[in-house]
Amino acid sequence: MSENFLRKYKLTILGTDGRGVVIQDQHIEFNVTLNSSSKLNEMDCKIFNLSAETIAVFDKIDSTVTLEVGFGDNPLAFCFK
């Protein structure tokens, strides 16, 4: 776990029904692909040990996902939206 020392994140997921969840304390792995063309950016994200209730919030088509990342005392910055 030392490879993640001082790293922090905030993953916000809003469902189409208006319900949302903020995830900050779970173990995650992610990869963001930025496209310079008119294609949308893509993110693959694995979130470990989520409850069924949390999964139900964003297990819908057209959920909105925002990932902010940071290190140490620095403020979080948008990585994916």
N, C-alpha and C positions, 0 to 999 in steps of 0.2 A: 504494500500500500504506500510505501514511501515515494513512489514515482508520482503520486498525486499530492504531495506535500504542498500546502497553501493554495492549491487550486480550488476555485469555487464556481458555482453555476446556479442559474435559476431557469428552470424549464416551465413555461406557462402554456397550458393547453386549454382552449376554450371550445366547448362543444357547440353544435348548431342550435342546441336548445337554450343557450345562454349560461349553462353551468360551466364552471371552470375549476381548474386545479393548478396549484403551483407546487412543483417538485424541486427540492433543494437538498435533501438528505439521503436520497437513494443512490445506489451505485449505478452509474450510467456509462455507456460507451457511445460515441457518436462520430460520424464522418460527414462533413459538409462539402458538397461539390458546388463551386461557384461557376456560373456560366457567363461568359462575356457576350454571348449572342442573346437573342430575344427569348430563349428558353428560360423557364423558371429554374432557380437554384434548387438543389435537392439536398435532403438530409436523411441519413440512415441513423436511427437512434435505438439503442437497446436500453431499457429501464428494467432493473432487476427487483424482484420481490414486491410488486404492486398488489394492492388489494383488488378484489373484483369490482368494488365500488369505484375506485379510481380508474380502472380500465374502462368501465362503462361510460365515463365522461368523454373520453376521446376516441372510443372505438366506433366512431361514426364517420360517415363521409363528410368532407368539408370542414373538419375541425381546424382551428387556427392554432399554430404552434410557434412559439417564440423561445429562442435559446439565447441567454446572456451568459457570458463567461468572464472570469477575472482571475487574478492572482494576488495573494497577499492582501495588503491594505488598499490596493487599487480598486476603483469602482468597477462594477460590472459593465461590459460593453456588449452591444448586440452582435451576435455571431450568425444568427439565422432568424428570419421572420417571414 
